[in-house]
Amino acid sequence: MINTRGLFISELFYEGRLAAKPNLESQQLDGNTKFNGSGLWFVGVEHEGNQSSSPEEVKIVSCIVSDLIKGDVFYTNNKNERAKLTIADIKVIAPYNAQVNLLLSSLPDGIQVGTVDKFQGQEASVVIFSMSTSTPEDAPMGMEFLYSLNRLNVAASRAKSTFILVGNPKLFEPNCKSVEQMKMANAFCRFLEMAN
């Protein structure tokens, strides 16, 4: 069975034709964390006036990472092997280099942090995506960059088990000015509908 992350990717980017490979349903987290299981998660962080970086989101991402690597959270892989989740099992993505740099200065040494482009073709048990911008109007390269369907697809599909989007809830209330912007906004709203 395909999890909500797989359903989301299949529905929005592959016209529902994407199917899970055998044995992938065993990939999940368990233990002392609210992120048990697999799929999509949204963690809302309210902030104002942030454009390409958000200290508020960095603080939350840092708490999430600390929670996941504290020693009592486990990842089961596609061979049904269960092991403690470590820094090596997590990738943190942000749309802007300013947020990447802020995250790198606050997260534990050794954690992989970068933009979507850096992780093209790579996977991790858990992927955390920090949106950084307070509102669509604050996005320095416009809504088209921040809400890029390609970036969202690549970010979500890097996760083997768990994809956690950290962002301001105001990002789900865009004032769209074109059909293309509505398509992008709809993908983010669908994410919110499907997230745990």
Backbone as CSV, one residue per row, in Angstrom:
resi,resn,N_x,N_y,N_z,CA_x,CA_y,CA_z,C_x,C_y,C_z
1,MET,0.841,-1.192,0.000,0.000,0.000,0.000,0.879,1.246,0.000
2,ILE,0.531,2.231,-0.787,1.282,3.467,-0.884,0.834,4.416,0.246
3,ASN,1.790,5.079,0.936,1.422,5.963,2.046,0.940,7.321,1.526
4,THR,0.548,8.218,2.440,0.005,9.501,2.004,1.022,10.317,1.221
5,ARG,2.312,10.178,1.553,3.348,10.889,0.793,3.335,10.404,-0.646
6,GLY,3.294,9.085,-0.816,3.259,8.515,-2.164,1.983,8.871,-2.905
7,LEU,0.854,8.857,-2.197,-0.419,9.239,-2.826,-0.394,10.685,-3.282
8,PHE,0.149,11.557,-2.446,0.244,12.974,-2.777,1.087,13.169,-4.033
9,ILE,2.249,12.564,-4.075,3.147,12.700,-5.225,2.486,12.123,-6.474
10,SER,1.882,10.953,-6.348,1.221,10.315,-7.481,0.070,11.167,-8.012
11,GLU,-0.763,11.653,-7.103,-1.953,12.421,-7.487,-1.596,13.741,-8.158
12,LEU,-0.657,14.475,-7.569,-0.366,15.811,-8.071,0.611,15.871,-9.237
13,PHE,1.495,14.895,-9.325,2.552,15.015,-10.317,2.562,13.909,-11.371
14,TYR,1.836,12.816,-11.140,1.878,11.687,-12.076,0.488,11.181,-12.444
15,GLU,-0.519,12.055,-12.336,-1.896,11.741,-12.723,-2.402,10.441,-12.089
16,GLY,-1.948,10.158,-10.872,-2.409,8.982,-10.137,-1.821,7.668,-10.602
17,ARG,-0.832,7.697,-11.483,-0.280,6.459,-12.053,0.917,5.902,-11.287
18,LEU,1.417,6.636,-10.308,2.583,6.190,-9.550,2.164,5.094,-8.574
19,ALA,2.896,4.005,-8.565,2.623,2.905,-7.636,3.893,2.615,-6.840
20,ALA,3.714,2.172,-5.610,4.860,1.866,-4.753,5.521,0.562,-5.191
21,LYS,6.833,0.498,-5.053,7.552,-0.754,-5.275,7.221,-1.704,-4.129
22,PRO,7.350,-2.996,-4.367,7.082,-3.960,-3.286,7.974,-3.711,-2.074
23,ASN,7.433,-3.951,-0.899,8.121,-3.878,0.393,8.390,-2.466,0.917
24,LEU,8.024,-1.436,0.168,8.284,-0.084,0.643,7.341,0.331,1.762
25,GLU,6.211,-0.359,1.901,5.263,0.006,2.946,5.828,-0.199,4.351
26,SER,6.898,-0.990,4.474,7.500,-1.212,5.793,8.336,-0.017,6.255
27,GLN,8.663,0.905,5.353,9.494,2.059,5.704,8.681,3.040,6.548
28,GLN,9.055,3.133,7.833,8.316,4.018,8.727,9.107,4.296,9.993
29,LEU,8.638,5.312,10.721,9.214,5.655,12.015,8.337,5.089,13.117
30,ASP,8.970,4.760,14.242,8.216,4.415,15.442,9.048,4.784,16.658
31,GLY,8.389,4.902,17.781,9.080,5.260,19.013,8.455,6.477,19.651
32,ASN,9.252,7.176,20.436,8.769,8.304,21.222,8.822,9.599,20.406
33,THR,7.886,9.718,19.457,7.789,10.914,18.627,6.377,11.041,18.082
34,LYS,5.965,12.263,17.798,4.643,12.446,17.189,4.659,12.108,15.701
35,PHE,5.833,11.870,15.132,5.952,11.562,13.711,5.960,10.061,13.441
36,ASN,5.265,9.287,14.258,5.189,7.831,14.063,4.500,7.500,12.753
37,GLY,4.925,6.399,12.156,4.345,5.957,10.894,5.115,6.528,9.725
38,SER,4.391,6.797,8.650,5.011,7.376,7.463,4.022,8.347,6.828
39,GLY,4.519,9.155,5.922,3.627,10.061,5.209,4.018,11.515,5.320
40,LEU,2.996,12.373,5.234,3.169,13.816,5.201,2.815,14.436,6.545
41,TRP,3.585,15.432,6.951,3.320,16.153,8.194,3.464,17.638,7.937
42,PHE,2.638,18.438,8.598,2.780,19.882,8.541,2.949,20.410,9.954
43,VAL,3.984,21.238,10.152,4.214,21.900,11.434,4.135,23.401,11.171
44,GLY,3.090,24.028,11.689,2.880,25.448,11.471,3.700,26.307,12.414
45,VAL,4.263,27.382,11.867,5.063,28.336,12.642,4.652,29.732,12.200
46,GLU,4.060,30.499,13.093,3.637,31.850,12.730,4.809,32.821,12.847
47,HIS,4.961,33.649,11.814,5.971,34.716,11.822,5.560,35.769,10.805
48,GLU,6.172,36.939,10.896,5.816,38.046,10.012,7.059,38.688,9.410
49,GLY,6.944,39.092,8.152,7.981,39.871,7.491,9.205,39.100,7.043
50,ASN,9.213,37.786,7.201,10.372,37.002,6.766,10.319,36.787,5.264
51,GLN,11.453,36.981,4.616,11.512,36.789,3.173,12.258,35.502,2.831
52,SER,13.575,35.508,2.934,14.348,34.331,2.530,14.927,33.555,3.710
53,SER,14.597,33.971,4.928,15.032,33.204,6.096,14.070,33.446,7.252
54,SER,13.987,32.450,8.125,13.081,32.534,9.267,13.728,31.919,10.500
55,PRO,14.189,32.745,11.442,14.734,32.212,12.687,13.694,31.382,13.456
56,GLU,12.420,31.763,13.326,11.359,31.021,14.012,11.277,29.581,13.501
57,GLU,11.396,29.419,12.191,11.360,28.067,11.625,12.625,27.284,11.964
58,VAL,13.760,27.966,12.008,15.011,27.290,12.380,14.881,26.697,13.774
59,LYS,14.292,27.448,14.689,14.099,26.957,16.062,13.235,25.701,16.070
60,ILE,12.153,25.692,15.295,11.258,24.530,15.243,11.946,23.342,14.575
61,VAL,12.642,23.589,13.471,13.358,22.503,12.789,14.390,21.893,13.735
62,SER,15.089,22.734,14.479,16.073,22.247,15.449,15.420,21.353,16.495
63,CYS,14.241,21.743,16.976,13.500,20.925,17.954,13.075,19.595,17.344
64,ILE,12.624,19.618,16.085,12.204,18.380,15.408,13.389,17.435,15.273
65,VAL,14.527,17.968,14.816,15.719,17.129,14.648,16.144,16.544,15.990
66,SER,16.178,17.368,17.030,16.556,16.883,18.363,15.631,15.774,18.832
67,ASP,14.327,15.958,18.587,13.348,14.940,18.965,13.609,13.620,18.234
68,LEU,13.918,13.716,16.954,14.076,12.503,16.147,15.364,11.726,16.439
69,ILE,16.413,12.427,16.882,17.703,11.742,17.089,18.041,11.534,18.560
70,LYS,17.062,11.664,19.447,17.343,11.560,20.885,17.583,10.125,21.351
71,GLY,17.396,9.157,20.475,17.756,7.783,20.820,16.596,6.835,21.016
72,ASP,15.367,7.358,21.032,14.228,6.463,21.221,13.227,6.540,20.056
73,VAL,13.764,6.928,18.892,12.977,6.933,17.653,13.689,6.016,16.669
74,PHE,12.914,5.169,16.003,13.482,4.145,15.137,12.933,4.240,13.722
75,TYR,13.750,3.801,12.769,13.345,3.737,11.368,13.426,2.290,10.921
76,THR,12.365,1.822,10.284,12.356,0.486,9.692,12.486,0.660,8.181
77,ASN,13.467,-0.032,7.583,13.708,0.134,6.146,12.899,-0.868,5.320
78,ASN,13.129,-0.874,4.015,12.355,-1.734,3.121,12.705,-3.217,3.259
79,LYS,13.742,-3.543,4.033,14.082,-4.950,4.312,13.578,-5.357,5.685
80,ASN,12.757,-4.493,6.278,12.178,-4.719,7.608,13.233,-4.718,8.713
81,GLU,14.335,-3.995,8.479,15.387,-3.847,9.486,15.122,-2.558,10.262
82,ARG,15.125,-2.647,11.576,14.793,-1.514,12.443,16.052,-1.037,13.156
83,ALA,16.296,0.281,13.117,17.476,0.854,13.779,17.137,2.248,14.291
84,LYS,17.922,2.712,15.280,17.731,4.066,15.800,17.933,5.080,14.679
85,LEU,17.081,6.080,14.662,17.209,7.171,13.700,18.405,8.029,14.095
86,THR,19.225,8.397,13.123,20.412,9.220,13.376,20.406,10.434,12.443
87,ILE,21.357,11.307,12.661,21.513,12.483,11.802,21.649,12.080,10.338
88,ALA,22.316,10.962,10.084,22.524,10.497,8.705,21.213,10.134,8.007
89,ASP,20.138,9.934,8.772,18.841,9.555,8.204,17.954,10.757,7.875
90,ILE,18.465,11.976,8.098,17.639,13.180,7.950,18.297,14.159,6.981
91,LYS,17.479,14.735,6.095,17.922,15.834,5.242,16.984,17.012,5.507
92,VAL,17.548,18.208,5.540,16.763,19.424,5.747,16.914,20.291,4.505
93,ILE,15.769,20.683,3.948,15.746,21.443,2.699,15.089,22.799,2.939
94,ALA,15.596,23.814,2.258,14.982,25.146,2.278,15.049,25.715,0.861
95,PRO,14.120,26.588,0.493,14.136,27.133,-0.867,15.229,28.178,-1.099
96,TYR,15.736,28.775,-0.016,16.681,29.883,-0.153,17.986,29.601,0.586
97,ASN,19.099,30.060,0.004,20.414,29.870,0.627,20.510,30.563,1.977
98,ALA,19.837,31.693,2.158,19.874,32.393,3.446,19.332,31.495,4.557
99,GLN,18.252,30.750,4.273,17.700,29.836,5.276,18.615,28.629,5.469
100,VAL,19.205,28.135,4.393,20.164,27.030,4.505,21.285,27.416,5.460
101,ASN,21.839,28.609,5.289,22.944,29.065,6.145,22.509,29.208,7.603
102,LEU,21.304,29.717,7.822,20.775,29.854,9.180,20.589,28.483,9.824
103,LEU,20.057,27.544,9.055,19.871,26.176,9.558,21.209,25.522,9.892
104,LEU,22.189,25.682,9.000,23.508,25.081,9.228,24.150,25.613,10.505
105,SER,23.896,26.876,10.825,24.503,27.463,12.020,23.816,27.005,13.307
106,SER,22.625,26.394,13.188,21.861,26.018,14.378,21.683,24.520,14.579
107,LEU,21.831,23.737,13.522,21.594,22.293,13.612,22.877,21.552,13.964
108,PRO,22.764,20.310,14.445,23.958,19.541,14.823,24.914,19.346,13.643
109,ASP,26.204,19.313,13.962,27.219,19.058,12.935,26.919,17.733,12.240
110,GLY,27.127,17.716,10.948,26.959,16.480,10.187,25.611,16.319,9.525
111,ILE,24.640,17.139,9.916,23.327,17.017,9.281,23.400,17.625,7.882
112,GLN,22.719,17.005,6.956,22.730,17.470,5.576,21.632,18.515,5.382
113,VAL,22.047,19.718,4.986,21.135,20.830,4.770,21.458,21.443,3.415
114,GLY,20.417,21.758,2.639,20.652,22.382,1.348,19.351,22.775,0.668
115,THR,19.493,23.319,-0.523,18.322,23.633,-1.332,17.877,22.353,-2.038
116,VAL,16.731,22.423,-2.684,16.200,21.265,-3.404,17.214,20.755,-4.423
117,ASP,17.869,21.686,-5.122,18.821,21.296,-6.170,19.961,20.436,-5.631
118,LYS,20.393,20.693,-4.413,21.501,19.941,-3.825,21.150,18.469,-3.650
119,PHE,19.890,18.162,-3.366,19.498,16.795,-3.030,18.806,16.058,-4.169
120,GLN,18.848,16.617,-5.363,18.250,15.944,-6.523,18.852,14.542,-6.640
121,GLY,18.006,13.524,-6.695,18.467,12.145,-6.859,18.875,11.461,-5.565
122,GLN,18.852,12.167,-4.428,19.205,11.569,-3.145,17.950,11.317,-2.326
123,GLU,18.050,10.418,-1.353,16.927,10.115,-0.474,17.386,10.131,0.978
124,ALA,16.419,10.209,1.878,16.668,10.084,3.315,15.403,9.531,3.950
125,SER,15.554,8.911,5.087,14.385,8.388,5.799,13.398,9.508,6.100
126,VAL,13.939,10.654,6.547,13.120,11.813,6.904,13.642,13.029,6.153
127,VAL,12.716,13.787,5.559,13.064,15.062,4.936,12.216,16.140,5.588
128,ILE,12.892,17.208,6.023,12.223,18.368,6.610,12.399,19.528,5.636
129,PHE,11.295,20.159,5.254,11.323,21.258,4.294,10.874,22.527,4.995
130,SER,11.792,23.481,5.178,11.495,24.758,5.837,11.180,25.805,4.774
131,MET,9.936,26.280,4.745,9.489,27.203,3.705,10.099,28.600,3.822
132,SER,10.451,29.033,5.013,11.217,30.265,5.267,10.436,31.573,5.163
133,THR,9.593,31.722,4.172,8.897,32.968,3.878,7.603,33.089,4.687
134,SER,7.297,34.293,5.155,6.102,34.482,5.985,4.799,34.389,5.196
135,THR,4.749,35.024,4.024,3.540,35.023,3.197,3.965,34.956,1.732
136,PRO,3.052,34.612,0.836,3.402,34.606,-0.589,3.911,35.967,-1.066
137,GLU,3.361,37.037,-0.504,3.781,38.383,-0.904,5.213,38.704,-0.458
138,ASP,5.699,38.020,0.583,7.062,38.245,1.084,8.125,37.486,0.282
139,ALA,7.710,36.551,-0.558,8.661,35.701,-1.282,9.541,36.545,-2.204
140,PRO,10.873,36.549,-1.988,11.750,37.439,-2.743,11.810,37.148,-4.241
141,MET,11.589,35.923,-4.650,11.610,35.595,-6.080,10.206,35.300,-6.593
142,GLY,9.225,35.740,-5.830,7.847,35.589,-6.257,7.235,34.263,-5.856
143,MET,5.935,34.223,-5.975,5.176,33.021,-5.631,5.574,31.842,-6.515
144,GLU,5.905,32.113,-7.782,6.253,31.031,-8.716,7.465,30.243,-8.234
145,PHE,8.422,30.921,-7.612,9.597,30.217,-7.093,9.249,29.456,-5.816
146,LEU,8.623,30.146,-4.874,8.324,29.535,-3.577,7.384,28.342,-3.716
147,TYR,6.386,28.455,-4.580,5.367,27.419,-4.740,5.656,26.484,-5.915
148,SER,6.866,26.513,-6.423,7.217,25.678,-7.580,6.806,24.221,-7.362
149,LEU,5.979,23.712,-8.271,5.532,22.321,-8.150,6.707,21.356,-8.294
150,ASN,7.665,21.701,-9.145,8.836,20.847,-9.297,9.621,20.759,-7.990
151,ARG,9.830,21.898,-7.323,10.557,21.889,-6.048,9.807,21.085,-4.988
152,LEU,8.490,21.271,-4.924,7.697,20.528,-3.946,7.762,19.029,-4.225
153,ASN,7.672,18.652,-5.486,7.753,17.242,-5.874,9.104,16.650,-5.485
154,VAL,10.180,17.348,-5.845,11.521,16.835,-5.533,11.717,16.740,-4.019
155,ALA,11.308,17.765,-3.290,11.479,17.755,-1.828,10.716,16.601,-1.195
156,ALA,9.441,16.453,-1.542,8.614,15.397,-0.938,9.074,14.008,-1.347
157,SER,9.533,13.866,-2.569,9.924,12.533,-3.044,11.317,12.113,-2.585
158,ARG,12.057,12.985,-1.888,13.356,12.600,-1.302,13.146,11.731,-0.067
159,ALA,11.970,11.823,0.554,11.717,11.108,1.813,11.331,9.662,1.552
160,LYS,12.015,8.746,2.208,11.653,7.329,2.116,10.428,7.039,2.970
161,SER,10.300,7.753,4.063,9.224,7.482,5.013,8.417,8.723,5.357
162,THR,9.093,9.773,5.824,8.424,10.891,6.460,8.868,12.220,5.856
163,PHE,7.884,13.012,5.396,8.152,14.347,4.871,7.459,15.354,5.778
164,ILE,8.247,16.257,6.375,7.724,17.248,7.311,7.907,18.639,6.700
165,LEU,6.801,19.313,6.424,6.851,20.672,5.909,6.655,21.628,7.080
166,VAL,7.616,22.527,7.262,7.560,23.522,8.331,7.333,24.871,7.671
167,GLY,6.258,25.554,8.061,5.992,26.838,7.431,4.878,27.606,8.106
168,ASN,4.734,28.834,7.688,3.693,29.702,8.202,2.337,29.281,7.605
169,PRO,1.313,29.074,8.415,-0.007,28.721,7.875,-0.531,29.737,6.856
170,LYS,-0.050,30.981,6.903,-0.497,31.999,5.938,-0.106,31.648,4.506
171,LEU,0.875,30.745,4.347,1.269,30.337,3.001,0.156,29.562,2.299
172,PHE,-0.806,29.073,3.070,-1.913,28.325,2.478,-3.100,29.232,2.164
173,GLU,-2.870,30.547,2.208,-3.927,31.521,1.900,-3.434,32.536,0.864
174,PRO,-2.915,32.051,-0.277,-2.356,32.988,-1.255,-3.450,33.747,-2.014
175,ASN,-3.089,34.929,-2.461,-3.966,35.726,-3.315,-3.503,35.514,-4.756
176,CYS,-4.061,34.513,-5.414,-3.605,34.121,-6.753,-4.082,35.109,-7.815
177,LYS,-3.191,35.357,-8.783,-3.501,36.307,-9.839,-3.493,35.668,-11.223
178,SER,-3.295,34.357,-11.285,-3.308,33.665,-12.579,-3.699,32.206,-12.367
179,VAL,-4.059,31.549,-13.454,-4.405,30.125,-13.393,-3.202,29.316,-12.932
180,GLU,-2.021,29.686,-13.395,-0.799,28.965,-12.994,-0.564,29.085,-11.488
181,GLN,-0.757,30.264,-10.935,-0.615,30.444,-9.494,-1.655,29.622,-8.733
182,MET,-2.873,29.524,-9.270,-3.906,28.711,-8.621,-3.512,27.238,-8.600
183,LYS,-2.900,26.748,-9.681,-2.449,25.349,-9.734,-1.396,25.091,-8.657
184,MET,-0.455,26.034,-8.534,0.599,25.869,-7.527,0.011,25.915,-6.120
185,ALA,-0.863,26.877,-5.874,-1.478,27.003,-4.552,-2.315,25.779,-4.220
186,ASN,-3.019,25.233,-5.214,-3.834,24.037,-4.999,-2.988,22.860,-4.535
187,ALA,-1.773,22.728,-5.071,-0.891,21.630,-4.669,-0.544,21.759,-3.187
188,PHE,-0.251,22.977,-2.737,0.072,23.177,-1.327,-1.151,22.957,-0.442
189,CYS,-2.307,23.384,-0.907,-3.536,23.165,-0.136,-3.854,21.678,-0.075
190,ARG,-3.624,20.955,-1.159,-3.842,19.499,-1.139,-2.876,18.827,-0.171
191,PHE,-1.646,19.318,-0.117,-0.682,18.803,0.850,-1.257,18.920,2.252
192,LEU,-1.779,20.101,2.583,-2.332,20.340,3.921,-3.494,19.389,4.212
193,GLU,-4.337,19.133,3.209,-5.462,18.200,3.386,-4.990,16.788,3.689
194,MET,-3.873,16.384,3.089,-3.402,15.009,3.214,-2.435,14.808,4.385
195,ALA,-1.903,15.901,4.936,-0.890,15.797,5.999,-1.503,15.329,7.308
196,ASN,-0.676,14.665,8.115,-1.082,14.230,9.457,-1.211,15.431,10.365
